[in-house]
């Protein structure tokens, strides 16, 4: 939503902590070549790391991911 890859994780963590029931996170092998939303797209390996950290946030507020 912010259009910047560096904001994806903090916004997702905040949404998860606030009780969001779902997240839409853009993932692309080559964000610089994406036809849309490249600047806010995570590479697959970064996505895996973000999901791992988001699981901890969800668990801290009594939810699961």
PDB file of N, CA, C, O and CB in Angstrom:
ATOM      1  N   UNK A   1       0.820  -1.201   0.000  1.00  0.00           N
ATOM      2  CA  UNK A   1       0.000   0.000   0.000  1.00  0.00           C
ATOM      3  C   UNK A   1       0.860   1.259   0.000  1.00  0.00           C
ATOM      4  O   UNK A   1       0.434   2.310  -0.481  1.00  0.00           O
ATOM      5  CB  UNK A   1      -0.931   0.001   1.203  1.00  0.00           C
ATOM      6  N   UNK A   2       2.053   1.151   0.533  1.00  0.00           N
ATOM      7  CA  UNK A   2       2.909   2.324   0.638  1.00  0.00           C
ATOM      8  C   UNK A   2       3.761   2.539  -0.606  1.00  0.00           C
ATOM      9  O   UNK A   2       4.293   3.629  -0.819  1.00  0.00           O
ATOM     10  CB  UNK A   2       3.798   2.203   1.845  1.00  0.00           C
ATOM     11  N   UNK A   3       3.889   1.506  -1.423  1.00  0.00           N
ATOM     12  CA  UNK A   3       4.666   1.640  -2.647  1.00  0.00           C
ATOM     13  C   UNK A   3       6.167   1.557  -2.467  1.00  0.00           C
ATOM     14  O   UNK A   3       6.915   1.822  -3.407  1.00  0.00           O
ATOM     15  CB  UNK A   3       4.341   2.914  -3.285  1.00  0.00           C
ATOM     16  N   UNK A   4       6.622   1.196  -1.280  1.00  0.00           N
ATOM     17  CA  UNK A   4       8.054   1.088  -1.005  1.00  0.00           C
ATOM     18  C   UNK A   4       8.320  -0.237  -0.293  1.00  0.00           C
ATOM     19  O   UNK A   4       7.689  -0.548   0.718  1.00  0.00           O
ATOM     20  CB  UNK A   4       8.556   2.294  -0.144  1.00  0.00           C
ATOM     21  N   UNK A   5       9.245  -0.998  -0.823  1.00  0.00           N
ATOM     22  CA  UNK A   5       9.519  -2.323  -0.277  1.00  0.00           C
ATOM     23  C   UNK A   5       9.917  -2.275   1.201  1.00  0.00           C
ATOM     24  O   UNK A   5       9.607  -3.198   1.954  1.00  0.00           O
ATOM     25  CB  UNK A   5      10.614  -2.992  -1.080  1.00  0.00           C
ATOM     26  N   UNK A   6      10.591  -1.222   1.614  1.00  0.00           N
ATOM     27  CA  UNK A   6      11.008  -1.100   3.006  1.00  0.00           C
ATOM     28  C   UNK A   6       9.874  -0.927   3.996  1.00  0.00           C
ATOM     29  O   UNK A   6      10.068  -1.096   5.200  1.00  0.00           O
ATOM     30  CB  UNK A   6      11.928   0.036   3.139  1.00  0.00           C
ATOM     31  N   UNK A   7       8.703  -0.595   3.507  1.00  0.00           N
ATOM     32  CA  UNK A   7       7.546  -0.412   4.387  1.00  0.00           C
ATOM     33  C   UNK A   7       6.643  -1.637   4.449  1.00  0.00           C
ATOM     34  O   UNK A   7       5.719  -1.683   5.261  1.00  0.00           O
ATOM     35  CB  UNK A   7       6.743   0.775   3.931  1.00  0.00           C
ATOM     36  N   UNK A   8       6.896  -2.621   3.608  1.00  0.00           N
ATOM     37  CA  UNK A   8       6.025  -3.797   3.556  1.00  0.00           C
ATOM     38  C   UNK A   8       5.988  -4.516   4.902  1.00  0.00           C
ATOM     39  O   UNK A   8       4.909  -4.755   5.444  1.00  0.00           O
ATOM     40  CB  UNK A   8       6.494  -4.760   2.460  1.00  0.00           C
ATOM     41  N   UNK A   9       7.142  -4.861   5.439  1.00  0.00           N
ATOM     42  CA  UNK A   9       7.164  -5.613   6.693  1.00  0.00           C
ATOM     43  C   UNK A   9       6.583  -4.828   7.869  1.00  0.00           C
ATOM     44  O   UNK A   9       5.758  -5.382   8.597  1.00  0.00           O
ATOM     45  CB  UNK A   9       8.578  -6.026   7.013  1.00  0.00           C
ATOM     46  N   UNK A  10       6.971  -3.561   8.096  1.00  0.00           N
ATOM     47  CA  UNK A  10       6.383  -2.860   9.243  1.00  0.00           C
ATOM     48  C   UNK A  10       4.872  -2.682   9.125  1.00  0.00           C
ATOM     49  O   UNK A  10       4.159  -2.781  10.124  1.00  0.00           O
ATOM     50  CB  UNK A  10       7.033  -1.508   9.401  1.00  0.00           C
ATOM     51  N   UNK A  11       4.377  -2.419   7.914  1.00  0.00           N
ATOM     52  CA  UNK A  11       2.930  -2.287   7.744  1.00  0.00           C
ATOM     53  C   UNK A  11       2.218  -3.618   7.953  1.00  0.00           C
ATOM     54  O   UNK A  11       1.142  -3.664   8.549  1.00  0.00           O
ATOM     55  CB  UNK A  11       2.609  -1.738   6.357  1.00  0.00           C
ATOM     56  N   UNK A  12       2.815  -4.692   7.467  1.00  0.00           N
ATOM     57  CA  UNK A  12       2.220  -6.021   7.653  1.00  0.00           C
ATOM     58  C   UNK A  12       2.222  -6.407   9.129  1.00  0.00           C
ATOM     59  O   UNK A  12       1.247  -6.973   9.624  1.00  0.00           O
ATOM     60  CB  UNK A  12       2.983  -7.079   6.827  1.00  0.00           C
ATOM     61  N   UNK A  13       3.302  -6.104   9.828  1.00  0.00           N
ATOM     62  CA  UNK A  13       3.379  -6.412  11.261  1.00  0.00           C
ATOM     63  C   UNK A  13       2.337  -5.614  12.039  1.00  0.00           C
ATOM     64  O   UNK A  13       1.674  -6.150  12.927  1.00  0.00           O
ATOM     65  CB  UNK A  13       4.792  -6.114  11.804  1.00  0.00           C
ATOM     66  N   UNK A  14       2.197  -4.353  11.710  1.00  0.00           N
ATOM     67  CA  UNK A  14       1.205  -3.515  12.394  1.00  0.00           C
ATOM     68  C   UNK A  14      -0.204  -4.018  12.123  1.00  0.00           C
ATOM     69  O   UNK A  14      -1.035  -4.066  13.029  1.00  0.00           O
ATOM     70  CB  UNK A  14       1.336  -2.048  11.950  1.00  0.00           C
ATOM     71  N   UNK A  15      -0.470  -4.388  10.892  1.00  0.00           N
ATOM     72  CA  UNK A  15      -1.796  -4.900  10.548  1.00  0.00           C
ATOM     73  C   UNK A  15      -2.082  -6.205  11.278  1.00  0.00           C
ATOM     74  O   UNK A  15      -3.186  -6.417  11.780  1.00  0.00           O
ATOM     75  CB  UNK A  15      -1.916  -5.106   9.033  1.00  0.00           C
ATOM     76  N   UNK A  16      -1.087  -7.072  11.332  1.00  0.00           N
ATOM     77  CA  UNK A  16      -1.257  -8.343  12.036  1.00  0.00           C
ATOM     78  C   UNK A  16      -1.516  -8.111  13.524  1.00  0.00           C
ATOM     79  O   UNK A  16      -2.411  -8.721  14.108  1.00  0.00           O
ATOM     80  CB  UNK A  16      -0.016  -9.231  11.845  1.00  0.00           C
ATOM     81  N   UNK A  17      -0.739  -7.238  14.122  1.00  0.00           N
ATOM     82  CA  UNK A  17      -0.907  -6.935  15.552  1.00  0.00           C
ATOM     83  C   UNK A  17      -2.255  -6.283  15.830  1.00  0.00           C
ATOM     84  O   UNK A  17      -2.818  -6.450  16.912  1.00  0.00           O
ATOM     85  CB  UNK A  17       0.219  -6.020  16.039  1.00  0.00           C
ATOM     86  N   UNK A  18      -2.770  -5.545  14.858  1.00  0.00           N
ATOM     87  CA  UNK A  18      -4.061  -4.868  15.034  1.00  0.00           C
ATOM     88  C   UNK A  18      -5.248  -5.797  14.780  1.00  0.00           C
ATOM     89  O   UNK A  18      -6.396  -5.413  15.003  1.00  0.00           O
ATOM     90  CB  UNK A  18      -4.147  -3.669  14.106  1.00  0.00           C
ATOM     91  N   UNK A  19      -4.970  -7.026  14.310  1.00  0.00           N
ATOM     92  CA  UNK A  19      -6.050  -7.991  14.139  1.00  0.00           C
ATOM     93  C   UNK A  19      -6.489  -8.248  12.715  1.00  0.00           C
ATOM     94  O   UNK A  19      -7.569  -8.800  12.505  1.00  0.00           O
ATOM     95  CB  UNK A  19      -7.200  -7.547  14.897  1.00  0.00           C
ATOM     96  N   UNK A  20      -5.698  -7.872  11.733  1.00  0.00           N
ATOM     97  CA  UNK A  20      -6.068  -8.122  10.334  1.00  0.00           C
ATOM     98  C   UNK A  20      -6.256  -9.618  10.101  1.00  0.00           C
ATOM     99  O   UNK A  20      -5.481 -10.432  10.604  1.00  0.00           O
ATOM    100  CB  UNK A  20      -4.991  -7.558   9.370  1.00  0.00           C
ATOM    101  N   UNK A  21      -7.272  -9.971   9.348  1.00  0.00           N
ATOM    102  CA  UNK A  21      -7.533 -11.367   9.025  1.00  0.00           C
ATOM    103  C   UNK A  21      -6.816 -11.812   7.758  1.00  0.00           C
ATOM    104  O   UNK A  21      -6.824 -12.998   7.428  1.00  0.00           O
ATOM    105  CB  UNK A  21      -9.016 -11.594   8.877  1.00  0.00           C
ATOM    106  N   UNK A  22      -6.203 -10.886   7.051  1.00  0.00           N
ATOM    107  CA  UNK A  22      -5.490 -11.245   5.832  1.00  0.00           C
ATOM    108  C   UNK A  22      -4.535 -10.151   5.422  1.00  0.00           C
ATOM    109  O   UNK A  22      -4.713  -8.983   5.768  1.00  0.00           O
ATOM    110  CB  UNK A  22      -6.463 -11.533   4.707  1.00  0.00           C
ATOM    111  N   UNK A  23      -3.518 -10.547   4.678  1.00  0.00           N
ATOM    112  CA  UNK A  23      -2.533  -9.607   4.155  1.00  0.00           C
ATOM    113  C   UNK A  23      -2.308  -9.903   2.682  1.00  0.00           C
ATOM    114  O   UNK A  23      -2.316 -11.063   2.272  1.00  0.00           O
ATOM    115  CB  UNK A  23      -1.198  -9.689   4.946  1.00  0.00           C
ATOM    116  N   UNK A  24      -2.111  -8.877   1.898  1.00  0.00           N
ATOM    117  CA  UNK A  24      -1.723  -9.054   0.506  1.00  0.00           C
ATOM    118  C   UNK A  24      -0.313  -8.486   0.359  1.00  0.00           C
ATOM    119  O   UNK A  24      -0.093  -7.282   0.490  1.00  0.00           O
ATOM    120  CB  UNK A  24      -2.741  -8.351  -0.479  1.00  0.00           C
ATOM    121  N   UNK A  25       0.620  -9.369   0.088  1.00  0.00           N
ATOM    122  CA  UNK A  25       2.016  -8.967  -0.056  1.00  0.00           C
ATOM    123  C   UNK A  25       2.472  -9.382  -1.449  1.00  0.00           C
ATOM    124  O   UNK A  25       2.389 -10.552  -1.822  1.00  0.00           O
ATOM    125  CB  UNK A  25       2.924  -9.609   1.058  1.00  0.00           C
ATOM    126  N   UNK A  26       2.947  -8.416  -2.199  1.00  0.00           N
ATOM    127  CA  UNK A  26       3.407  -8.671  -3.563  1.00  0.00           C
ATOM    128  C   UNK A  26       4.772  -9.347  -3.536  1.00  0.00           C
ATOM    129  O   UNK A  26       5.665  -8.931  -2.798  1.00  0.00           O
ATOM    130  CB  UNK A  26       3.473  -7.358  -4.374  1.00  0.00           C
ATOM    131  N   UNK A  27       4.928 -10.402  -4.351  1.00  0.00           N
ATOM    132  CA  UNK A  27       6.185 -11.136  -4.448  1.00  0.00           C
ATOM    133  C   UNK A  27       6.518 -11.284  -5.928  1.00  0.00           C
ATOM    134  O   UNK A  27       5.652 -11.597  -6.746  1.00  0.00           O
ATOM    135  CB  UNK A  27       6.096 -12.537  -3.737  1.00  0.00           C
ATOM    136  N   UNK A  28       7.780 -11.057  -6.256  1.00  0.00           N
ATOM    137  CA  UNK A  28       8.195 -11.163  -7.663  1.00  0.00           C
ATOM    138  C   UNK A  28       9.662 -11.567  -7.707  1.00  0.00           C
ATOM    139  O   UNK A  28      10.462 -11.099  -6.897  1.00  0.00           O
ATOM    140  CB  UNK A  28       7.967  -9.814  -8.433  1.00  0.00           C
ATOM    141  N   UNK A  29      10.017 -12.442  -8.657  1.00  0.00           N
ATOM    142  CA  UNK A  29      11.411 -12.874  -8.820  1.00  0.00           C
ATOM    143  C   UNK A  29      12.334 -11.707  -9.172  1.00  0.00           C
ATOM    144  O   UNK A  29      13.476 -11.647  -8.716  1.00  0.00           O
ATOM    145  CB  UNK A  29      11.504 -13.947  -9.902  1.00  0.00           C
ATOM    146  N   UNK A  30      11.827 -10.789  -9.983  1.00  0.00           N
ATOM    147  CA  UNK A  30      12.610  -9.631 -10.413  1.00  0.00           C
ATOM    148  C   UNK A  30      11.741  -8.375 -10.298  1.00  0.00           C
ATOM    149  O   UNK A  30      11.191  -7.911 -11.297  1.00  0.00           O
ATOM    150  CB  UNK A  30      13.132  -9.817 -11.877  1.00  0.00           C
ATOM    151  N   UNK A  31      11.618  -7.829  -9.100  1.00  0.00           N
ATOM    152  CA  UNK A  31      10.751  -6.660  -8.903  1.00  0.00           C
ATOM    153  C   UNK A  31      11.028  -5.505  -9.856  1.00  0.00           C
ATOM    154  O   UNK A  31      10.112  -4.779 -10.242  1.00  0.00           O
ATOM    155  CB  UNK A  31      10.891  -6.171  -7.503  1.00  0.00           C
ATOM    156  N   UNK A  32      12.283  -5.337 -10.233  1.00  0.00           N
ATOM    157  CA  UNK A  32      12.631  -4.236 -11.135  1.00  0.00           C
ATOM    158  C   UNK A  32      12.041  -4.437 -12.533  1.00  0.00           C
ATOM    159  O   UNK A  32      11.971  -3.483 -13.308  1.00  0.00           O
ATOM    160  CB  UNK A  32      14.149  -4.095 -11.228  1.00  0.00           C
ATOM    161  N   UNK A  33      11.621  -5.648 -12.867  1.00  0.00           N
ATOM    162  CA  UNK A  33      11.017  -5.935 -14.166  1.00  0.00           C
ATOM    163  C   UNK A  33       9.510  -6.175 -14.077  1.00  0.00           C
ATOM    164  O   UNK A  33       8.871  -6.466 -15.088  1.00  0.00           O
ATOM    165  CB  UNK A  33      11.687  -7.140 -14.785  1.00  0.00           C
ATOM    166  N   UNK A  34       8.944  -6.059 -12.895  1.00  0.00           N
ATOM    167  CA  UNK A  34       7.507  -6.289 -12.717  1.00  0.00           C
ATOM    168  C   UNK A  34       6.704  -5.267 -13.507  1.00  0.00           C
ATOM    169  O   UNK A  34       7.068  -4.093 -13.575  1.00  0.00           O
ATOM    170  CB  UNK A  34       7.125  -6.226 -11.226  1.00  0.00           C
ATOM    171  N   UNK A  35       5.619  -5.720 -14.098  1.00  0.00           N
ATOM    172  CA  UNK A  35       4.777  -4.819 -14.876  1.00  0.00           C
ATOM    173  C   UNK A  35       3.980  -3.870 -13.983  1.00  0.00           C
ATOM    174  O   UNK A  35       3.565  -2.798 -14.423  1.00  0.00           O
ATOM    175  CB  UNK A  35       3.831  -5.620 -15.754  1.00  0.00           C
ATOM    176  N   UNK A  36       3.771  -4.262 -12.748  1.00  0.00           N
ATOM    177  CA  UNK A  36       3.109  -3.366 -11.802  1.00  0.00           C
ATOM    178  C   UNK A  36       3.618  -3.658 -10.393  1.00  0.00           C
ATOM    179  O   UNK A  36       3.995  -4.788 -10.081  1.00  0.00           O
ATOM    180  CB  UNK A  36       1.560  -3.523 -11.873  1.00  0.00           C
ATOM    181  N   UNK A  37       3.625  -2.659  -9.572  1.00  0.00           N
ATOM    182  CA  UNK A  37       3.961  -2.758  -8.150  1.00  0.00           C
ATOM    183  C   UNK A  37       5.364  -3.276  -7.835  1.00  0.00           C
ATOM    184  O   UNK A  37       5.604  -3.763  -6.731  1.00  0.00           O
ATOM    185  CB  UNK A  37       2.983  -3.636  -7.492  1.00  0.00           C
ATOM    186  N   UNK A  38       6.270  -3.179  -8.766  1.00  0.00           N
ATOM    187  CA  UNK A  38       7.646  -3.597  -8.521  1.00  0.00           C
ATOM    188  C   UNK A  38       8.288  -2.936  -7.311  1.00  0.00           C
ATOM    189  O   UNK A  38       8.963  -3.618  -6.539  1.00  0.00           O
ATOM    190  CB  UNK A  38       8.469  -3.312  -9.723  1.00  0.00           C
ATOM    191  N   UNK A  39       8.104  -1.632  -7.118  1.00  0.00           N
ATOM    192  CA  UNK A  39       8.751  -0.971  -5.981  1.00  0.00           C
ATOM    193  C   UNK A  39       8.292  -1.466  -4.610  1.00  0.00           C
ATOM    194  O   UNK A  39       8.966  -1.219  -3.610  1.00  0.00           O
ATOM    195  CB  UNK A  39       8.511   0.493  -6.067  1.00  0.00           C
ATOM    196  N   UNK A  40       7.148  -2.164  -4.551  1.00  0.00           N
ATOM    197  CA  UNK A  40       6.707  -2.691  -3.263  1.00  0.00           C
ATOM    198  C   UNK A  40       6.687  -4.214  -3.251  1.00  0.00           C
ATOM    199  O   UNK A  40       6.090  -4.822  -2.362  1.00  0.00           O
ATOM    200  CB  UNK A  40       5.328  -2.154  -2.922  1.00  0.00           C
ATOM    201  N   UNK A  41       7.334  -4.832  -4.232  1.00  0.00           N
ATOM    202  CA  UNK A  41       7.369  -6.290  -4.318  1.00  0.00           C
ATOM    203  C   UNK A  41       8.595  -6.854  -3.617  1.00  0.00           C
ATOM    204  O   UNK A  41       9.711  -6.361  -3.784  1.00  0.00           O
ATOM    205  CB  UNK A  41       7.350  -6.738  -5.778  1.00  0.00           C
ATOM    206  N   UNK A  42       8.366  -7.886  -2.837  1.00  0.00           N
ATOM    207  CA  UNK A  42       9.455  -8.598  -2.180  1.00  0.00           C
ATOM    208  C   UNK A  42       9.950  -9.714  -3.089  1.00  0.00           C
ATOM    209  O   UNK A  42       9.181 -10.290  -3.859  1.00  0.00           O
ATOM    210  CB  UNK A  42       9.002  -9.166  -0.813  1.00  0.00           C
ATOM    211  N   UNK A  43      11.222 -10.007  -2.994  1.00  0.00           N
ATOM    212  CA  UNK A  43      11.757 -11.190  -3.666  1.00  0.00           C
ATOM    213  C   UNK A  43      11.313 -12.411  -2.841  1.00  0.00           C
ATOM    214  O   UNK A  43      11.087 -12.275  -1.639  1.00  0.00           O
ATOM    215  CB  UNK A  43      13.346 -11.118  -3.806  1.00  0.00           C
ATOM    216  N   UNK A  44      11.182 -13.586  -3.449  1.00  0.00           N
ATOM    217  CA  UNK A  44      10.699 -14.759  -2.713  1.00  0.00           C
ATOM    218  C   UNK A  44      11.470 -15.072  -1.432  1.00  0.00           C
ATOM    219  O   UNK A  44      10.866 -15.429  -0.421  1.00  0.00           O
ATOM    220  CB  UNK A  44      10.749 -15.948  -3.604  1.00  0.00           C
ATOM    221  N   UNK A  45      12.794 -14.942  -1.465  1.00  0.00           N
ATOM    222  CA  UNK A  45      13.573 -15.247  -0.265  1.00  0.00           C
ATOM    223  C   UNK A  45      13.299 -14.239   0.851  1.00  0.00           C
ATOM    224  O   UNK A  45      13.282 -14.607   2.025  1.00  0.00           O
ATOM    225  CB  UNK A  45      15.067 -15.267  -0.596  1.00  0.00           C
ATOM    226  N   UNK A  46      13.087 -12.988   0.500  1.00  0.00           N
ATOM    227  CA  UNK A  46      12.745 -11.970   1.498  1.00  0.00           C
ATOM    228  C   UNK A  46      11.353 -12.226   2.063  1.00  0.00           C
ATOM    229  O   UNK A  46      11.110 -12.019   3.252  1.00  0.00           O
ATOM    230  CB  UNK A  46      12.820 -10.555   0.883  1.00  0.00           C
ATOM    231  N   UNK A  47      10.437 -12.679   1.203  1.00  0.00           N
ATOM    232  CA  UNK A  47       9.082 -12.996   1.644  1.00  0.00           C
ATOM    233  C   UNK A  47       9.114 -14.079   2.722  1.00  0.00           C
ATOM    234  O   UNK A  47       8.420 -13.974   3.733  1.00  0.00           O
ATOM    235  CB  UNK A  47       8.215 -13.450   0.451  1.00  0.00           C
ATOM    236  N   UNK A  48       9.915 -15.108   2.506  1.00  0.00           N
ATOM    237  CA  UNK A  48      10.022 -16.176   3.499  1.00  0.00           C
ATOM    238  C   UNK A  48      10.487 -15.661   4.849  1.00  0.00           C
ATOM    239  O   UNK A  48       9.969 -16.076   5.886  1.00  0.00           O
ATOM    240  CB  UNK A  48      10.970 -17.245   3.012  1.00  0.00           C
ATOM    241  N   UNK A  49      11.452 -14.768   4.843  1.00  0.00           N
ATOM    242  CA  UNK A  49      11.958 -14.194   6.089  1.00  0.00           C
ATOM    243  C   UNK A  49      10.903 -13.321   6.768  1.00  0.00           C
ATOM    244  O   UNK A  49      10.741 -13.363   7.987  1.00  0.00           O
ATOM    245  CB  UNK A  49      13.223 -13.372   5.820  1.00  0.00           C
ATOM    246  N   UNK A  50      10.192 -12.535   5.969  1.00  0.00           N
ATOM    247  CA  UNK A  50       9.139 -11.667   6.525  1.00  0.00           C
ATOM    248  C   UNK A  50       8.046 -12.519   7.169  1.00  0.00           C
ATOM    249  O   UNK A  50       7.582 -12.212   8.268  1.00  0.00           O
ATOM    250  CB  UNK A  50       8.530 -10.755   5.415  1.00  0.00           C
ATOM    251  N   UNK A  51       7.639 -13.577   6.492  1.00  0.00           N
ATOM    252  CA  UNK A  51       6.587 -14.445   7.044  1.00  0.00           C
ATOM    253  C   UNK A  51       7.038 -15.045   8.375  1.00  0.00           C
ATOM    254  O   UNK A  51       6.244 -15.146   9.310  1.00  0.00           O
ATOM    255  CB  UNK A  51       6.224 -15.574   6.042  1.00  0.00           C
ATOM    256  N   UNK A  52       8.290 -15.439   8.464  1.00  0.00           N
ATOM    257  CA  UNK A  52       8.806 -15.970   9.726  1.00  0.00           C
ATOM    258  C   UNK A  52       8.695 -14.964  10.857  1.00  0.00           C
ATOM    259  O   UNK A  52       8.321 -15.321  11.974  1.00  0.00           O
ATOM    260  CB  UNK A  52      10.249 -16.394   9.562  1.00  0.00           C
ATOM    261  N   UNK A  53       9.013 -13.725  10.578  1.00  0.00           N
ATOM    262  CA  UNK A  53       8.925 -12.682  11.611  1.00  0.00           C
ATOM    263  C   UNK A  53       7.469 -12.328  11.911  1.00  0.00           C
ATOM    264  O   UNK A  53       7.122 -12.035  13.055  1.00  0.00           O
ATOM    265  CB  UNK A  53       9.693 -11.420  11.168  1.00  0.00           C
ATOM    266  N   UNK A  54       6.621 -12.355  10.886  1.00  0.00           N
ATOM    267  CA  UNK A  54       5.205 -12.045  11.114  1.00  0.00           C
ATOM    268  C   UNK A  54       4.522 -13.115  11.966  1.00  0.00           C
ATOM    269  O   UNK A  54       3.599 -12.815  12.723  1.00  0.00           O
ATOM    270  CB  UNK A  54       4.474 -11.902   9.776  1.00  0.00           C
ATOM    271  N   UNK A  55       4.979 -14.363  11.840  1.00  0.00           N
ATOM    272  CA  UNK A  55       4.429 -15.425  12.697  1.00  0.00           C
ATOM    273  C   UNK A  55       4.639 -15.087  14.172  1.00  0.00           C
ATOM    274  O   UNK A  55       3.754 -15.306  14.998  1.00  0.00           O
ATOM    275  CB  UNK A  55       5.086 -16.789  12.366  1.00  0.00           C
ATOM    276  N   UNK A  56       5.807 -14.555  14.492  1.00  0.00           N
ATOM    277  CA  UNK A  56       6.106 -14.181  15.875  1.00  0.00           C
ATOM    278  C   UNK A  56       5.201 -13.054  16.353  1.00  0.00           C
ATOM    279  O   UNK A  56       4.754 -13.057  17.500  1.00  0.00           O
ATOM    280  CB  UNK A  56       7.569 -13.765  16.008  1.00  0.00           C
ATOM    281  N   UNK A  57       4.933 -12.097  15.481  1.00  0.00           N
ATOM    282  CA  UNK A  57       4.034 -10.991  15.835  1.00  0.00           C
ATOM    283  C   UNK A  57       2.637 -11.551  16.088  1.00  0.00           C
ATOM    284  O   UNK A  57       2.004 -11.216  17.090  1.00  0.00           O
ATOM    285  CB  UNK A  57       3.999  -9.906  14.706  1.00  0.00           C
ATOM    286  N   UNK A  58       2.164 -12.391  15.196  1.00  0.00           N
ATOM    287  CA  UNK A  58       0.820 -12.966  15.329  1.00  0.00           C
ATOM    288  C   UNK A  58       0.708 -13.763  16.637  1.00  0.00           C
ATOM    289  O   UNK A  58      -0.276 -13.631  17.365  1.00  0.00           O
ATOM    290  CB  UNK A  58       0.493 -13.877  14.111  1.00  0.00           C
ATOM    291  N   UNK A  59       1.710 -14.580  16.926  1.00  0.00           N
ATOM    292  CA  UNK A  59       1.685 -15.370  18.158  1.00  0.00           C
ATOM    293  C   UNK A  59       1.678 -14.486  19.394  1.00  0.00           C
ATOM    294  O   UNK A  59       1.035 -14.817  20.391  1.00  0.00           O
ATOM    295  CB  UNK A  59       2.878 -16.309  18.205  1.00  0.00           C
ATOM    296  N   UNK A  60       2.383 -13.369  19.339  1.00  0.00           N
ATOM    297  CA  UNK A  60       2.456 -12.463  20.487  1.00  0.00           C
ATOM    298  C   UNK A  60       1.094 -11.864  20.833  1.00  0.00           C
ATOM    299  O   UNK A  60       0.847 -11.488  21.978  1.00  0.00           O
ATOM    300  CB  UNK A  60       3.453 -11.346  20.209  1.00  0.00           C
ATOM    301  N   UNK A  61       0.210 -11.779  19.834  1.00  0.00           N
ATOM    302  CA  UNK A  61      -1.117 -11.216  20.093  1.00  0.00           C
ATOM    303  C   UNK A  61      -2.194 -12.307  20.062  1.00  0.00           C
ATOM    304  O   UNK A  61      -3.378 -12.020  19.888  1.00  0.00           O
ATOM    305  CB  UNK A  61      -1.443 -10.120  19.058  1.00  0.00           C
ATOM    306  N   UNK A  62      -1.762 -13.564  20.234  1.00  0.00           N
ATOM    307  CA  UNK A  62      -2.709 -14.662  20.362  1.00  0.00           C
ATOM    308  C   UNK A  62      -3.361 -15.105  19.060  1.00  0.00           C
ATOM    309  O   UNK A  62      -4.474 -15.630  19.069  1.00  0.00           O
ATOM    310  CB  UNK A  62      -3.760 -14.279  21.310  1.00  0.00           C
ATOM    311  N   UNK A  63      -2.676 -14.896  17.945  1.00  0.00           N
ATOM    312  CA  UNK A  63      -3.206 -15.281  16.639  1.00  0.00           C
ATOM    313  C   UNK A  63      -2.212 -16.216  15.963  1.00  0.00           C
ATOM    314  O   UNK A  63      -1.116 -16.450  16.472  1.00  0.00           O
ATOM    315  CB  UNK A  63      -3.485 -14.030  15.750  1.00  0.00           C
ATOM    316  N   UNK A  64      -2.602 -16.736  14.829  1.00  0.00           N
ATOM    317  CA  UNK A  64      -1.674 -17.570  14.059  1.00  0.00           C
ATOM    318  C   UNK A  64      -1.604 -17.061  12.625  1.00  0.00           C
ATOM    319  O   UNK A  64      -2.447 -16.286  12.174  1.00  0.00           O
ATOM    320  CB  UNK A  64      -2.110 -19.063  14.088  1.00  0.00           C
ATOM    321  N   UNK A  65      -0.596 -17.513  11.941  1.00  0.00           N
ATOM    322  CA  UNK A  65      -0.401 -17.087  10.551  1.00  0.00           C
ATOM    323  C   UNK A  65      -0.234 -18.321   9.702  1.00  0.00           C
ATOM    324  O   UNK A  65      -0.055 -18.216   8.489  1.00  0.00           O
ATOM    325  CB  UNK A  65       0.830 -16.139  10.402  1.00  0.00           C
TER     326      UNK A  65
END
